Amino acid sequence: MSPAVLQIKDHTGNFIYLNAPPQRIISLVPSQTELLYALGLDERVVGITKFCVHPDEWYRSKTRVGGTKNTDLNRIHSLKPDLIIANKEENIKEQVESLMKDYPVFTTDVKDLHDALSMIKDIGKITHKQDDAGNICDNINKAFSSLTDSFFRKRALYLIWENPYMAAGGDTFISHMMRHAGLVNVLQDCARYPSLTIHEIKALQPDIILLSSEPFPFNEKHINKFKAEICDTDIKLVDGTFFSWYGSRLQYAPAYFSSLLSMTDFYEKYYP
């Protein structure tokens, strides 16, 4: 093996070796795709998933290689990537391991804000965009330092799916973001994404139920449905990307959290 320009261990303990800055990158993770855009890697990203909807210009112009759980291996091979960026939770282990036989695959594992900042710095290092990654991390740290734990202090249930209802447990990145927003997750002692019945939701007695925009697209009709079942609980639709995307979007998450109760028009005031 020729001397590698870069040897780096990913978040699952695997080493990748790069003999030159990657020029043909495929991202299998929506939030990390947006990070690559924020790092100014437009010409170097050749493939994304069908769920990589931000930025819109990439969604409309980049080659899509399937979903996060069902990647199109033939399409990936046709793009001849020199780096693939994956995630332990969002991608299928067997598919990632198959890709590792042919390509450098950097797999991230993000459970909290600290992990997210480490991931951003690592991606910056791999792509030779350390300064840009450092600036993004500085912005995130500054934004989160402005938060206090006195925004809500409400007991909250965060739903991600309907039929069956599924909610974010205490060991998820979503739950970590809820704590930063001042919310107390009523499922703090539960792992992953437990399924719930409407009767179990009532028994939890949340002060507020957050209906996420993703992966299930909750909308106004679901608010009315919950209000009919649980009349004394506050029900809110929330933009799930600010609770679950752990890339450059974190720069704007604290402002979004602050806007939830104040009813500020976040998208006009805060988000560019």
C-alpha positions as CSV (number, residue, x, y, z in Angstrom):
1,M,0.0,0.0,0.0
2,S,1.3,3.4,-0.9
3,P,1.7,5.9,1.9
4,A,-1.7,7.4,2.7
5,V,-2.2,11.1,2.8
6,L,-4.8,10.6,5.5
7,Q,-5.6,7.7,7.9
8,I,-8.6,8.3,10.1
9,K,-10.8,6.1,12.3
10,D,-14.6,6.4,11.8
11,H,-17.1,6.4,14.7
12,T,-17.5,2.6,14.6
13,G,-13.7,1.9,14.9
14,N,-12.9,1.2,11.3
15,F,-10.0,2.9,9.7
16,I,-10.2,4.5,6.2
17,Y,-7.2,5.5,4.1
18,L,-7.2,8.3,1.6
19,N,-4.3,8.8,-0.8
20,A,-5.7,12.2,-2.0
21,P,-8.5,14.6,-1.1
22,P,-11.8,12.8,-2.1
23,Q,-13.3,14.2,-5.4
24,R,-16.2,11.8,-5.9
25,I,-18.2,11.7,-2.6
26,I,-21.5,9.9,-2.0
27,S,-23.5,10.8,1.1
28,L,-26.1,8.3,2.4
29,V,-27.3,10.6,5.2
30,P,-29.5,13.6,4.7
31,S,-28.2,15.8,7.5
32,Q,-24.6,15.0,6.4
33,T,-25.4,15.8,2.8
34,E,-26.5,19.3,4.0
35,L,-23.2,19.6,5.9
36,L,-21.2,18.8,2.7
37,Y,-23.1,21.6,1.0
38,A,-22.3,24.0,3.9
39,L,-18.6,23.0,3.5
40,G,-18.7,24.1,-0.1
41,L,-18.2,20.7,-1.7
42,D,-20.7,21.1,-4.6
43,E,-18.5,19.8,-7.4
44,R,-17.1,17.0,-5.3
45,V,-20.4,15.4,-4.2
46,V,-21.7,13.0,-7.0
47,G,-24.4,11.1,-5.2
48,I,-27.1,11.5,-2.5
49,T,-30.2,9.6,-1.3
50,K,-33.8,10.4,-2.2
51,F,-34.3,11.7,1.3
52,C,-31.5,14.3,1.0
53,V,-33.9,17.1,0.3
54,H,-31.7,19.9,1.5
55,P,-30.3,21.8,-0.3
56,D,-33.1,21.8,-2.9
57,E,-30.7,22.5,-5.7
58,W,-28.7,19.3,-4.9
59,Y,-31.9,17.3,-4.6
60,R,-32.9,18.4,-8.1
61,S,-29.5,18.0,-9.7
62,K,-27.4,15.3,-7.9
63,T,-27.7,11.6,-8.8
64,R,-29.9,9.8,-6.2
65,V,-28.6,6.3,-5.1
66,G,-31.8,5.1,-3.5
67,G,-32.9,5.5,0.1
68,T,-31.0,5.4,3.4
69,K,-32.2,1.8,4.0
70,N,-32.3,0.5,0.5
71,T,-29.3,1.9,-1.4
72,D,-28.9,1.1,-5.1
73,L,-25.5,-0.6,-5.1
74,N,-25.3,-0.7,-8.9
75,R,-25.9,3.0,-9.1
76,I,-23.2,3.6,-6.5
77,H,-20.7,1.5,-8.4
78,S,-21.5,3.4,-11.6
79,L,-20.5,6.7,-9.8
80,K,-17.1,5.3,-8.9
81,P,-16.9,7.1,-5.5
82,D,-13.7,7.7,-3.7
83,L,-15.5,8.3,-0.4
84,I,-18.9,7.2,1.0
85,I,-20.3,8.8,4.1
86,A,-22.7,6.7,6.1
87,N,-24.3,6.5,9.6
88,K,-24.7,3.6,12.0
89,E,-28.3,4.3,12.7
90,E,-29.6,5.6,9.4
91,N,-28.0,3.0,7.1
92,I,-28.2,-0.8,7.0
93,K,-25.1,-2.5,8.4
94,E,-25.0,-5.2,5.7
95,Q,-25.2,-2.6,2.9
96,V,-22.4,-0.5,4.5
97,E,-20.2,-3.5,5.0
98,S,-20.7,-4.5,1.3
99,L,-19.6,-1.0,0.2
100,M,-16.6,-1.2,2.4
101,K,-15.2,-4.0,0.3
102,D,-14.8,-1.6,-2.6
103,Y,-14.6,2.0,-1.2
104,P,-13.5,4.0,1.7
105,V,-16.7,4.3,3.9
106,F,-16.7,6.7,6.8
107,T,-19.5,5.7,9.2
108,T,-20.6,8.2,11.8
109,D,-22.5,7.5,15.1
110,V,-24.1,10.6,16.6
111,K,-26.0,10.4,19.9
112,D,-25.6,13.9,21.2
113,L,-24.3,17.4,20.5
114,H,-20.7,16.4,21.4
115,D,-20.8,13.6,18.8
116,A,-22.3,15.9,16.2
117,L,-19.4,18.4,16.7
118,S,-16.9,15.6,16.4
119,M,-18.5,14.4,13.3
120,I,-18.5,17.8,11.6
121,K,-14.8,18.2,12.5
122,D,-14.0,14.7,11.1
123,I,-15.8,15.3,7.9
124,G,-14.0,18.6,7.6
125,K,-10.7,16.8,8.0
126,I,-11.5,14.1,5.5
127,T,-12.6,16.6,2.8
128,H,-9.8,19.1,3.6
129,K,-12.3,21.7,4.8
130,Q,-11.1,22.0,8.4
131,D,-11.5,25.8,8.5
132,D,-15.1,25.7,7.3
133,A,-15.9,22.9,9.6
134,G,-14.4,24.8,12.5
135,N,-16.5,27.9,11.7
136,I,-19.6,25.8,11.6
137,C,-18.8,24.2,15.0
138,D,-18.1,27.7,16.5
139,N,-21.5,28.9,15.2
140,I,-23.2,25.8,16.8
141,N,-21.5,26.3,20.1
142,K,-22.4,29.9,20.2
143,A,-26.0,29.2,19.3
144,F,-26.4,26.5,22.0
145,S,-24.7,28.6,24.6
146,S,-27.6,31.1,24.3
147,L,-30.1,28.5,25.4
148,T,-31.2,28.2,29.0
149,D,-33.1,25.3,30.5
150,S,-36.1,27.6,31.3
151,F,-37.7,27.8,27.9
152,F,-40.4,25.1,28.5
153,R,-39.6,22.7,31.4
154,K,-42.7,20.8,30.1
155,R,-43.1,17.0,30.0
156,A,-43.0,16.2,26.3
157,L,-43.7,13.3,24.0
158,Y,-42.1,13.4,20.6
159,L,-43.9,11.3,18.0
160,I,-42.1,10.3,14.8
161,W,-44.7,7.8,13.3
162,E,-48.3,6.9,13.1
163,N,-49.9,3.4,12.9
164,P,-48.4,2.5,15.2
165,Y,-47.5,5.6,17.1
166,M,-43.8,5.6,17.7
167,A,-41.9,8.1,19.9
168,A,-38.3,9.1,20.6
169,G,-36.9,7.3,23.6
170,G,-34.3,8.7,26.0
171,D,-31.2,7.4,24.2
172,T,-31.8,9.2,20.9
173,F,-30.4,12.3,19.4
174,I,-33.9,13.7,19.3
175,S,-34.2,13.3,23.1
176,H,-30.8,15.0,23.6
177,M,-32.1,18.0,21.5
178,M,-35.3,18.0,23.6
179,R,-33.2,18.5,26.7
180,H,-31.4,21.4,25.1
181,A,-34.8,22.9,24.3
182,G,-35.8,22.7,28.0
183,L,-38.2,19.8,27.5
184,V,-38.4,16.7,29.7
185,N,-38.9,13.6,27.6
186,V,-41.6,11.5,29.2
187,L,-39.9,8.4,27.7
188,Q,-36.5,9.3,29.1
189,D,-36.1,5.8,30.5
190,C,-37.1,4.0,27.3
191,A,-34.7,3.0,24.6
192,R,-34.8,3.8,20.9
193,Y,-38.3,4.3,19.4
194,P,-41.0,2.5,21.4
195,S,-44.5,1.9,19.9
196,L,-47.4,3.3,21.9
197,T,-51.2,3.1,21.9
198,I,-53.4,6.2,22.4
199,H,-54.2,4.8,25.8
200,E,-50.5,4.5,26.7
201,I,-50.0,8.1,25.5
202,K,-52.8,9.3,27.8
203,A,-51.3,7.4,30.7
204,L,-47.9,9.2,30.2
205,Q,-49.7,12.5,30.8
206,P,-47.4,14.7,28.7
207,D,-47.9,18.5,28.9
208,I,-47.1,18.7,25.3
209,I,-47.1,16.3,22.3
210,L,-44.7,17.2,19.5
211,L,-45.7,15.8,16.1
212,S,-42.7,15.7,13.9
213,S,-42.6,16.5,10.2
214,E,-40.4,13.4,9.5
215,P,-40.1,10.6,9.0
216,F,-43.9,10.5,9.1
217,P,-45.4,13.8,7.8
218,F,-47.8,14.7,10.6
219,N,-50.1,17.7,9.7
220,E,-53.0,19.7,11.0
221,K,-55.5,16.8,10.7
222,H,-53.4,14.9,13.3
223,I,-53.6,17.8,15.7
224,N,-57.4,17.7,15.5
225,K,-57.3,13.9,16.0
226,F,-55.2,14.1,19.1
227,K,-57.2,17.0,20.5
228,A,-60.3,14.9,20.2
229,E,-58.7,12.1,22.2
230,I,-56.5,14.1,24.6
231,C,-58.3,17.4,25.1
232,D,-56.1,18.8,27.9
233,T,-52.7,18.4,26.2
234,D,-50.9,21.0,24.0
235,I,-50.3,19.6,20.5
236,K,-47.7,21.1,18.2
237,L,-46.4,20.3,14.8
238,V,-42.6,20.7,14.7
239,D,-40.0,20.7,12.0
240,G,-38.2,17.4,12.7
241,T,-35.0,18.4,11.0
242,F,-34.1,20.7,13.8
243,F,-34.5,17.9,16.3
244,S,-32.9,15.1,14.4
245,W,-30.5,16.5,11.8
246,Y,-27.0,16.6,13.3
247,G,-25.0,18.5,10.7
248,S,-24.8,22.2,9.8
249,R,-28.5,22.7,10.5
250,L,-27.6,22.7,14.2
251,Q,-26.5,26.3,13.8
252,Y,-30.2,27.2,13.6
253,A,-31.8,24.7,15.9
254,P,-31.6,26.8,19.1
255,A,-33.4,29.7,17.5
256,Y,-36.0,27.2,16.3
257,F,-36.4,25.8,19.8
258,S,-36.8,29.4,21.2
259,S,-39.5,30.2,18.7
260,L,-41.7,27.2,19.5
261,L,-43.6,28.8,22.4
262,S,-43.1,32.4,21.4
263,M,-44.8,31.6,18.1
264,T,-42.2,33.7,16.3
265,D,-42.1,33.2,12.5
266,F,-38.9,31.3,12.7
267,Y,-38.4,30.9,8.9
268,E,-38.6,34.6,8.3
269,K,-36.7,35.8,11.3
270,Y,-33.9,33.2,11.8
271,Y,-33.4,30.8,8.9
272,P,-31.6,32.1,5.7
